[in-house]
Amino acid sequence: MSGLDSVPLRDDLRGELPYGAPQIDVPVRLNVNENPYPPSAGLVADIAAAVGAAAGGLNRYPDREARQLRADLAAYLEANEKVDVDPVRVWAANGSNEVMHQLMLAFGGPARSVLGFAPTYSMYPQYCRDTFTHYQTVDREPDFSLDTQVATAAVRARQPVITLLTSPNNPTGTVLPLDTARAVLDAAAEHGGLVVVDEAYAEFRRPGTPTALGLLDDYPNLVVTRTMSKAFAYAGARVGYLVASEPIVDAVRIVRLPYHLSAVTQAVASAALAHADELLAQVETLRAERDATVGWLRAQEFSVADSDANFVLFGQFADRHAVWQGLLDRGVLIRESGPAPWLRVSIGTTTEMATFKQALLEVTATAVHGRVEA
């Protein structure tokens, strides 16, 4: 016996692999939706100062309620989303991944189910697997939108404890109309279910596209989740948060591990929030680059999903892995994600996107890498 065969692993985990996009050292990495712009010198200096201040008290446990960070997050939402949120309705954790995991721990479990709409974020079934919660999906429309009648009928028929909506959706970039969110919330309320609107990429949405945060006062069964990994260029810091009714936050507090958010993490997150205006200016740059990329791909006659995120789903390919490998051979790493004929590219700098475009043209010039009809 060797490896996992030598340990008493849970039977349902045998044959499973850890989550993880390829981490390959190449000149152009456009596969995990990171913000390509590193923190400015001013922000780095403020982070260093915040870490230094926190370091003087590292012999003590951190504030397990992360009160200051939650207040700073609430202030950010008020300033940038124009929503008035009491900090007691905000909860923070190590990335939106941990936020979602805590929600599953609090509300999922054996004999309970979660409903999603495919294609969507690949981690959702893993959160459910880890918490012994049944995960089920309903297909999106061919353009990756969500049919309101189909969605509400599925919620009423299956009565999930949590319905997962995403806006913008990963891996498609599709935005969710608020009328659809309201209809799903109403349907879920009939059996006491929660609705989680995952807004990890919300800052990248096009101007005029509303956030589900504005629905919180009308729907006590709504949870909105966000992250600092994308727009705030803080993927390495691991900070995510949710906004919900106080009872939902209190439920999550029951299952959170003691002192789950380190003093250093809390300090650097608050430092970044103080630079929100600077960081959101980078978001404007990425939005423009995204729209330019969509236009270029369509001009080359690729199929492209409408995107309100910092990535673009495009295709369609007879052999997407061959295209992915061809790009990698040219020093460009993107993601095999979504339905089989499609690939996803994160939006990088103008220089990185130019390299991607040139490599894509070279790869798809040969028949073996050819496209298929949409």
Kinemage of the C-alpha trace (Angstrom):
@kinemage 1
@onewidth
@group {chain A} dominant
@subgroup {mainchain}
@vectorlist {calphas} color= white
{ca met a 1} P 0.000 0.000 0.000
{ca ser a 2} L 1.119 3.548 -0.648
{ca gly a 3} L -0.208 7.067 -0.701
{ca leu a 4} L -3.871 7.503 0.195
{ca asp a 5} L -4.425 3.732 0.258
{ca ser a 6} L -2.403 3.620 3.479
{ca val a 7} L -4.626 6.009 5.444
{ca pro a 8} L -8.277 5.709 6.588
{ca leu a 9} L -9.615 8.328 4.177
{ca arg a 10} L -13.385 8.826 3.980
{ca asp a 11} L -14.818 6.519 1.325
{ca asp a 12} L -16.523 9.397 -0.495
{ca leu a 13} L -13.167 11.163 -0.883
{ca arg a 14} L -11.340 8.242 -2.494
{ca gly a 15} L -10.460 9.082 -6.074
{ca glu a 16} L -10.944 12.817 -5.488
{ca leu a 17} L -8.217 15.319 -6.285
{ca pro a 18} L -7.447 18.621 -4.537
{ca tyr a 19} L -8.865 21.715 -6.210
{ca gly a 20} L -6.363 23.758 -8.090
{ca ala a 21} L -5.790 25.523 -11.368
{ca pro a 22} L -2.334 24.864 -12.846
{ca gln a 23} L 0.360 27.024 -11.256
{ca ile a 24} L 2.938 27.166 -14.037
{ca asp a 25} L 5.737 29.689 -14.254
{ca val a 26} L 5.204 31.262 -17.676
{ca pro a 27} L 5.597 34.854 -18.903
{ca val a 28} L 1.842 35.484 -19.231
{ca arg a 29} L -0.499 33.988 -16.607
{ca leu a 30} L -4.152 34.565 -17.446
{ca asn a 31} L -5.853 31.569 -15.876
{ca val a 32} L -7.127 32.390 -12.368
{ca asn a 33} L -8.772 35.811 -12.727
{ca glu a 34} L -6.158 37.671 -10.739
{ca asn a 35} L -5.756 41.420 -10.952
{ca pro a 36} L -2.513 41.851 -12.944
{ca tyr a 37} L -1.564 45.122 -11.249
{ca pro a 38} L 0.458 44.759 -8.024
{ca pro a 39} L -0.156 47.089 -5.067
{ca ser a 40} L 1.259 50.585 -5.458
{ca ala a 41} L 4.298 51.717 -3.470
{ca gly a 42} L 2.008 53.767 -1.228
{ca leu a 43} L -0.262 50.834 -0.502
{ca val a 44} L 2.716 48.538 0.097
{ca ala a 45} L 4.053 51.048 2.615
{ca asp a 46} L 0.701 51.203 4.397
{ca ile a 47} L 0.461 47.404 4.416
{ca ala a 48} L 3.940 47.187 5.917
{ca ala a 49} L 3.009 49.706 8.587
{ca ala a 50} L -0.203 47.840 9.373
{ca val a 51} L 1.653 44.539 9.636
{ca gly a 52} L 4.261 46.162 11.852
{ca ala a 53} L 1.579 47.478 14.176
{ca ala a 54} L -0.130 44.101 14.298
{ca ala a 55} L 3.173 42.308 14.887
{ca gly a 56} L 3.589 44.018 18.230
{ca gly a 57} L 0.555 42.135 19.518
{ca leu a 58} L 1.005 38.743 17.878
{ca asn a 59} L 1.471 37.126 21.266
{ca arg a 60} L -2.270 37.701 21.719
{ca tyr a 61} L -5.118 36.163 19.779
{ca pro a 62} L -6.763 38.415 17.176
{ca asp a 63} L -10.221 39.907 17.525
{ca arg a 64} L -12.251 36.834 16.676
{ca glu a 65} L -15.162 39.025 15.566
{ca ala a 66} L -12.964 41.181 13.257
{ca arg a 67} L -14.966 44.229 14.318
{ca gln a 68} L -12.760 46.894 12.759
{ca leu a 69} L -12.516 45.089 9.442
{ca arg a 70} L -16.274 44.532 9.311
{ca ala a 71} L -16.829 48.236 10.001
{ca asp a 72} L -14.364 49.136 7.238
{ca leu a 73} L -16.106 46.794 4.796
{ca ala a 74} L -19.474 48.331 5.640
{ca ala a 75} L -18.031 51.815 5.072
{ca tyr a 76} L -16.621 50.709 1.709
{ca leu a 77} L -20.011 49.412 0.582
{ca glu a 78} L -21.719 52.596 1.687
{ca ala a 79} L -19.229 54.760 -0.204
{ca asn a 80} L -19.019 52.718 -3.387
{ca glu a 81} L -22.342 50.878 -3.639
{ca lys a 82} L -24.498 53.479 -1.886
{ca val a 83} L -25.982 50.916 0.505
{ca asp a 84} L -26.269 51.505 4.232
{ca val a 85} L -25.064 48.341 5.956
{ca asp a 86} L -24.708 47.868 9.695
{ca pro a 87} L -21.333 46.181 10.405
{ca val a 88} L -23.128 43.471 12.422
{ca arg a 89} L -24.578 42.311 9.090
{ca val a 90} L -21.105 41.875 7.586
{ca trp a 91} L -18.950 38.800 8.122
{ca ala a 92} L -15.362 38.299 6.947
{ca ala a 93} L -13.250 35.190 6.468
{ca asn a 94} L -10.231 33.822 4.604
{ca gly a 95} L -11.474 34.426 1.096
{ca ser a 96} L -15.004 33.996 -0.199
{ca asn a 97} L -14.177 30.275 -0.296
{ca glu a 98} L -14.208 30.116 3.489
{ca val a 99} L -17.328 32.273 3.603
{ca met a 100} L -19.137 29.774 1.363
{ca his a 101} L -17.791 26.840 3.332
{ca gln a 102} L -19.053 28.364 6.565
{ca leu a 103} L -22.490 28.888 5.014
{ca met a 104} L -22.601 25.207 4.037
{ca leu a 105} L -21.491 24.192 7.526
{ca ala a 106} L -24.212 26.298 9.124
{ca phe a 107} L -27.102 25.533 6.798
{ca gly a 108} L -26.192 22.405 4.831
{ca gly a 109} L -25.609 18.859 5.991
{ca pro a 110} L -27.081 15.394 5.521
{ca ala a 111} L -30.612 15.329 4.043
{ca arg a 112} L -30.205 18.947 2.873
{ca ser a 113} L -29.496 20.149 -0.648
{ca val a 114} L -28.005 23.090 -2.519
{ca leu a 115} L -29.121 24.164 -5.981
{ca gly a 116} L -26.864 25.797 -8.564
{ca phe a 117} L -27.159 26.664 -12.240
{ca ala a 118} L -24.583 25.138 -14.568
{ca pro a 119} L -22.091 26.013 -15.806
{ca thr a 120} L -20.976 27.808 -12.673
{ca tyr a 121} L -18.151 27.954 -10.147
{ca ser a 122} L -16.406 24.595 -9.863
{ca met a 123} L -15.903 24.837 -6.097
{ca tyr a 124} L -19.613 24.760 -5.237
{ca pro a 125} L -19.880 20.941 -5.376
{ca gln a 126} L -16.744 20.646 -3.248
{ca tyr a 127} L -18.197 22.852 -0.514
{ca cys a 128} L -21.211 20.567 -0.517
{ca arg a 129} L -19.166 17.377 -0.574
{ca asp a 130} L -17.125 18.499 2.422
{ca thr a 131} L -20.267 19.301 4.433
{ca phe a 132} L -22.236 16.179 3.384
{ca thr a 133} L -24.725 18.348 1.521
{ca his a 134} L -26.379 17.170 -1.699
{ca tyr a 135} L -25.464 19.370 -4.671
{ca gln a 136} L -27.727 19.575 -7.707
{ca thr a 137} L -27.826 21.784 -10.773
{ca val a 138} L -30.160 23.057 -13.467
{ca asp a 139} L -28.748 24.035 -16.846
{ca arg a 140} L -28.512 27.627 -17.970
{ca glu a 141} L -29.763 28.789 -21.350
{ca pro a 142} L -27.494 28.422 -24.430
{ca asp a 143} L -26.342 32.040 -23.961
{ca phe a 144} L -25.575 31.196 -20.289
{ca ser a 145} L -28.379 33.388 -18.975
{ca leu a 146} L -30.824 32.151 -16.344
{ca asp a 147} L -34.436 31.588 -17.336
{ca thr a 148} L -36.497 32.994 -14.468
{ca gln a 149} L -39.369 30.542 -14.842
{ca val a 150} L -37.021 27.553 -15.032
{ca ala a 151} L -35.098 28.754 -11.986
{ca thr a 152} L -38.142 29.421 -9.805
{ca ala a 153} L -39.780 26.131 -10.826
{ca ala a 154} L -36.605 24.263 -9.823
{ca val a 155} L -36.493 26.020 -6.455
{ca arg a 156} L -40.124 25.192 -5.729
{ca ala a 157} L -39.789 21.582 -6.856
{ca arg a 158} L -36.495 20.767 -5.145
{ca gln a 159} L -36.742 23.058 -2.100
{ca pro a 160} L -32.984 23.474 -1.524
{ca val a 161} L -31.772 24.917 1.754
{ca ile a 162} L -29.500 27.205 -0.301
{ca thr a 163} L -29.902 28.380 -3.884
{ca leu a 164} L -26.685 29.677 -5.422
{ca leu a 165} L -26.887 32.568 -7.857
{ca thr a 166} L -23.805 34.224 -9.316
{ca ser a 167} L -23.475 37.719 -10.718
{ca pro a 168} L -21.277 37.909 -12.687
{ca asn a 169} L -21.205 34.159 -13.157
{ca asn a 170} L -17.965 32.210 -13.248
{ca pro a 171} L -16.835 30.942 -15.782
{ca thr a 172} L -19.191 32.738 -18.184
{ca gly a 173} L -19.133 36.341 -16.920
{ca thr a 174} L -22.922 36.521 -17.214
{ca val a 175} L -24.719 39.083 -15.057
{ca leu a 176} L -27.944 38.303 -13.173
{ca pro a 177} L -30.957 40.614 -13.611
{ca leu a 178} L -32.384 41.713 -10.270
{ca asp a 179} L -35.887 40.682 -11.354
{ca thr a 180} L -34.632 37.101 -11.578
{ca ala a 181} L -32.999 37.386 -8.165
{ca arg a 182} L -36.252 38.683 -6.661
{ca ala a 183} L -38.262 35.860 -8.201
{ca val a 184} L -35.850 33.223 -6.886
{ca leu a 185} L -35.820 34.842 -3.446
{ca asp a 186} L -39.617 34.774 -3.341
{ca ala a 187} L -39.687 31.122 -4.403
{ca ala a 188} L -37.065 30.143 -1.816
{ca ala a 189} L -38.891 31.996 0.954
{ca glu a 190} L -41.916 29.747 0.448
{ca his a 191} L -40.030 26.825 2.032
{ca gly a 192} L -37.644 28.841 4.232
{ca gly a 193} L -34.622 28.529 1.952
{ca leu a 194} L -31.724 30.935 1.619
{ca val a 195} L -30.441 32.478 -1.595
{ca val a 196} L -26.738 33.280 -1.891
{ca val a 197} L -25.803 35.763 -4.607
{ca asp a 198} L -22.089 35.343 -5.233
{ca glu a 199} L -20.740 38.733 -6.339
{ca ala a 200} L -17.032 37.916 -6.345
{ca tyr a 201} L -16.567 39.917 -9.552
{ca ala a 202} L -19.147 42.624 -8.864
{ca glu a 203} L -16.738 45.554 -9.088
{ca phe a 204} L -16.063 44.673 -12.734
{ca arg a 205} L -19.689 44.843 -13.830
{ca arg a 206} L -20.597 47.385 -16.469
{ca pro a 207} L -21.897 50.789 -15.326
{ca gly a 208} L -25.590 50.770 -14.501
{ca thr a 209} L -25.672 47.086 -13.588
{ca pro a 210} L -27.202 46.870 -10.097
{ca thr a 211} L -25.940 44.813 -7.181
{ca ala a 212} L -28.066 42.465 -5.094
{ca leu a 213} L -26.958 44.409 -2.009
{ca gly a 214} L -29.921 46.718 -2.603
{ca leu a 215} L -32.305 43.807 -1.956
{ca leu a 216} L -31.041 42.959 1.525
{ca asp a 217} L -33.582 45.025 3.462
{ca asp a 218} L -36.474 43.420 1.575
{ca tyr a 219} L -35.274 39.814 1.750
{ca pro a 220} L -34.106 38.380 5.090
{ca asn a 221} L -33.255 35.118 3.264
{ca leu a 222} L -30.649 36.831 1.046
{ca val a 223} L -26.875 36.500 1.436
{ca val a 224} L -24.490 38.481 -0.783
{ca thr a 225} L -20.889 37.282 -0.874
{ca arg a 226} L -17.861 39.193 -2.140
{ca thr a 227} L -14.076 38.999 -2.170
{ca met a 228} L -11.062 41.298 -2.049
{ca ser a 229} L -9.051 38.909 -4.240
{ca lys a 230} L -10.126 40.369 -7.577
{ca ala a 231} L -10.846 44.094 -7.728
{ca phe a 232} L -8.601 44.819 -4.739
{ca ala a 233} L -5.681 42.815 -6.154
{ca tyr a 234} L -5.516 40.960 -2.836
{ca ala a 235} L -5.560 37.338 -3.978
{ca gly a 236} L -2.536 36.628 -1.781
{ca ala a 237} L -4.167 38.108 1.316
{ca arg a 238} L -7.240 35.823 1.269
{ca val a 239} L -10.101 38.051 2.400
{ca gly a 240} L -13.760 37.495 1.551
{ca tyr a 241} L -16.971 38.598 3.168
{ca leu a 242} L -20.731 38.299 3.187
{ca val a 243} L -23.575 40.689 3.896
{ca ala a 244} L -26.840 39.300 5.230
{ca ser a 245} L -29.383 39.579 8.015
{ca glu a 246} L -27.993 39.494 11.534
{ca pro a 247} L -29.444 36.009 12.272
{ca ile a 248} L -27.582 34.579 9.260
{ca val a 249} L -24.327 36.179 10.416
{ca asp a 250} L -24.897 34.789 13.911
{ca ala a 251} L -25.437 31.310 12.444
{ca val a 252} L -22.130 31.490 10.584
{ca arg a 253} L -20.383 32.656 13.754
{ca ile a 254} L -21.408 29.356 15.388
{ca val a 255} L -19.429 27.253 12.892
{ca arg a 256} L -16.414 29.489 12.349
{ca leu a 257} L -13.180 28.208 13.806
{ca pro a 258} L -11.796 30.122 16.806
{ca tyr a 259} L -9.751 33.135 15.706
{ca his a 260} L -10.190 32.126 12.064
{ca leu a 261} L -8.994 35.481 10.686
{ca ser a 262} L -5.469 36.409 11.765
{ca ala a 263} L -4.561 39.833 13.128
{ca val a 264} L -2.249 40.342 10.145
{ca thr a 265} L -4.988 39.490 7.644
{ca gln a 266} L -7.403 41.878 9.319
{ca ala a 267} L -4.800 44.654 9.355
{ca val a 268} L -3.771 44.355 5.705
{ca ala a 269} L -7.402 44.168 4.565
{ca ser a 270} L -8.250 47.402 6.353
{ca ala a 271} L -5.149 49.006 4.834
{ca ala a 272} L -6.360 48.079 1.342
{ca leu a 273} L -9.844 49.409 1.972
{ca ala a 274} L -8.301 52.780 2.787
{ca his a 275} L -6.962 52.769 -0.797
{ca ala a 276} L -10.276 51.797 -2.410
{ca asp a 277} L -10.353 54.728 -4.845
{ca glu a 278} L -6.885 53.927 -6.162
{ca leu a 279} L -7.673 50.248 -6.595
{ca leu a 280} L -11.014 50.821 -8.272
{ca ala a 281} L -9.274 53.051 -10.820
{ca gln a 282} L -7.382 49.919 -11.898
{ca val a 283} L -10.733 48.183 -12.280
{ca glu a 284} L -11.759 50.799 -14.841
{ca thr a 285} L -8.623 49.972 -16.818
{ca leu a 286} L -9.409 46.258 -16.710
{ca arg a 287} L -12.999 46.844 -17.778
{ca ala a 288} L -11.799 48.702 -20.848
{ca glu a 289} L -9.293 45.944 -21.644
{ca arg a 290} L -12.028 43.320 -21.208
{ca asp a 291} L -14.360 45.079 -23.617
{ca ala a 292} L -11.547 45.512 -26.124
{ca thr a 293} L -10.723 41.804 -25.842
{ca val a 294} L -14.355 40.817 -26.407
{ca gly a 295} L -14.500 43.039 -29.476
{ca trp a 296} L -11.247 41.637 -30.860
{ca leu a 297} L -12.288 38.010 -30.328
{ca arg a 298} L -15.595 38.595 -32.057
{ca ala a 299} L -13.834 40.357 -34.926
{ca gln a 300} L -11.767 37.169 -35.335
{ca glu a 301} L -15.075 35.248 -35.483
{ca phe a 302} L -14.746 33.475 -32.145
{ca ser a 303} L -17.860 32.866 -30.087
{ca val a 304} L -17.731 35.027 -26.943
{ca ala a 305} L -20.003 35.110 -23.920
{ca asp a 306} L -21.063 38.557 -22.713
{ca ser a 307} L -18.880 39.362 -19.699
{ca asp a 308} L -19.261 41.691 -16.735
{ca ala a 309} L -16.235 40.157 -15.010
{ca asn a 310} L -12.455 40.347 -15.407
{ca phe a 311} L -12.375 37.321 -17.689
{ca val a 312} L -13.850 36.213 -21.004
{ca leu a 313} L -15.226 32.819 -22.042
{ca phe a 314} L -14.597 32.188 -25.721
{ca gly a 315} L -14.580 29.360 -28.266
{ca gln a 316} L -15.731 27.156 -29.688
{ca phe a 317} L -13.009 24.602 -30.387
{ca ala a 318} L -12.915 21.108 -31.768
{ca asp a 319} L -10.129 20.330 -29.300
{ca arg a 320} L -9.857 22.984 -26.626
{ca his a 321} L -7.023 21.186 -24.838
{ca ala a 322} L -4.892 21.399 -27.981
{ca val a 323} L -5.532 25.144 -28.101
{ca trp a 324} L -4.751 25.484 -24.390
{ca gln a 325} L -1.506 23.535 -24.845
{ca gly a 326} L -0.564 25.533 -27.924
{ca leu a 327} L -0.943 28.758 -25.978
{ca leu a 328} L 1.059 27.342 -23.083
{ca asp a 329} L 3.831 26.341 -25.486
{ca arg a 330} L 3.974 30.023 -26.440
{ca gly a 331} L 4.220 31.159 -22.819
{ca val a 332} L 0.545 32.016 -22.274
{ca leu a 333} L -1.449 30.197 -19.586
{ca ile a 334} L -5.258 30.389 -19.733
{ca arg a 335} L -7.965 28.132 -18.257
{ca glu a 336} L -9.801 25.071 -19.521
{ca ser a 337} L -13.055 25.965 -17.820
{ca gly a 338} L -16.739 25.800 -18.616
{ca pro a 339} L -18.402 23.679 -21.317
{ca ala a 340} L -16.080 21.480 -23.363
{ca pro a 341} L -15.771 23.634 -26.520
{ca trp a 342} L -14.850 26.785 -24.549
{ca leu a 343} L -11.796 28.352 -22.920
{ca arg a 344} L -11.531 31.194 -20.403
{ca val a 345} L -8.958 33.962 -20.396
{ca ser a 346} L -8.408 36.361 -17.513
{ca ile a 347} L -7.890 39.999 -18.412
{ca gly a 348} L -4.296 41.072 -17.974
{ca thr a 349} L -2.316 44.158 -18.879
{ca thr a 350} L -2.442 45.569 -22.400
{ca thr a 351} L 0.936 43.968 -23.110
{ca glu a 352} L -0.178 40.581 -21.780
{ca met a 353} L -3.367 40.669 -23.823
{ca ala a 354} L -1.420 41.525 -26.988
{ca thr a 355} L 0.785 38.480 -26.388
{ca phe a 356} L -2.323 36.328 -25.838
{ca lys a 357} L -3.940 37.538 -29.072
{ca gln a 358} L -0.862 36.861 -31.168
{ca ala a 359} L -0.429 33.395 -29.656
{ca leu a 360} L -4.106 32.557 -30.191
{ca leu a 361} L -3.929 33.501 -33.861
{ca glu a 362} L -0.852 31.323 -34.311
{ca val a 363} L -2.418 28.350 -32.538
{ca thr a 364} L -5.777 28.468 -34.299
{ca ala a 365} L -4.234 28.898 -37.757
{ca thr a 366} L -3.773 25.135 -38.042
{ca ala a 367} L -6.624 22.731 -38.762
{ca val a 368} L -5.907 20.519 -35.762
{ca his a 369} L -6.689 23.455 -33.502
{ca gly a 370} L -9.707 24.503 -35.519
{ca arg a 371} L -12.908 26.022 -34.242
{ca val a 372} L -16.343 24.472 -34.342
{ca glu a 373} L -19.510 26.248 -35.313
{ca ala a 374} L -21.372 27.962 -32.471
